[in-house]
């Protein structure tokens, strides 16, 4: 018996599930401070989001056609993304603070040596 090809809605749900896993992975990478891992997961997720956009577009692009479960998963992804962005911002601020400290130390050393 031939294997059933997934219909458009099940493809959308499957893809949303895959994107949710990638979002969780991104959050885990950020929590662990693994920024390279975060970027790799984000690249995969961007590709998945592009596929989802294409798939939804081929179905008329009606977001109201998403199942309540899919909407719930997407809402959770948004919350995870907000948390991940906070972690990334905190890391960026820490790096900026460290760089400023290095620059200040360099300026002080340069001024000291000019005497």
ChimeraX attribute file (.defattr): number of C-alpha atoms within 10 A of each C-alpha:
attribute: neighborCount
match mode: 1-to-1
recipient: residues
	/A:1	3
	/A:2	4
	/A:3	5
	/A:4	6
	/A:5	8
	/A:6	10
	/A:7	8
	/A:8	13
	/A:9	16
	/A:10	12
	/A:11	15
	/A:12	21
	/A:13	18
	/A:14	15
	/A:15	18
	/A:16	20
	/A:17	15
	/A:18	15
	/A:19	24
	/A:20	20
	/A:21	15
	/A:22	22
	/A:23	24
	/A:24	18
	/A:25	17
	/A:26	24
	/A:27	24
	/A:28	16
	/A:29	19
	/A:30	22
	/A:31	15
	/A:32	12
	/A:33	14
	/A:34	13
	/A:35	15
	/A:36	11
	/A:37	16
	/A:38	23
	/A:39	14
	/A:40	14
	/A:41	20
	/A:42	17
	/A:43	13
	/A:44	14
	/A:45	19
	/A:46	13
	/A:47	12
	/A:48	17
	/A:49	16
	/A:50	11
	/A:51	14
	/A:52	19
	/A:53	14
	/A:54	12
	/A:55	17
	/A:56	19
	/A:57	12
	/A:58	11
	/A:59	14
	/A:60	9
	/A:61	12
	/A:62	10
	/A:63	11
	/A:64	8
	/A:65	13
	/A:66	14
	/A:67	14
	/A:68	10
	/A:69	10
	/A:70	18
	/A:71	16
	/A:72	12
	/A:73	17
	/A:74	16
	/A:75	13
	/A:76	15
	/A:77	20
	/A:78	14
	/A:79	13
	/A:80	18
	/A:81	16
	/A:82	13
	/A:83	15
	/A:84	21
	/A:85	14
	/A:86	13
	/A:87	17
	/A:88	18
	/A:89	12
	/A:90	12
	/A:91	15
	/A:92	12
	/A:93	12
	/A:94	12
	/A:95	12
	/A:96	12
	/A:97	12
	/A:98	12
	/A:99	12
	/A:100	12
	/A:101	12
	/A:102	12
	/A:103	12
	/A:104	12
	/A:105	12
	/A:106	12
	/A:107	12
	/A:108	12
	/A:109	11
	/A:110	11
	/A:111	10
	/A:112	9
	/A:113	8
	/A:114	7
	/A:115	5
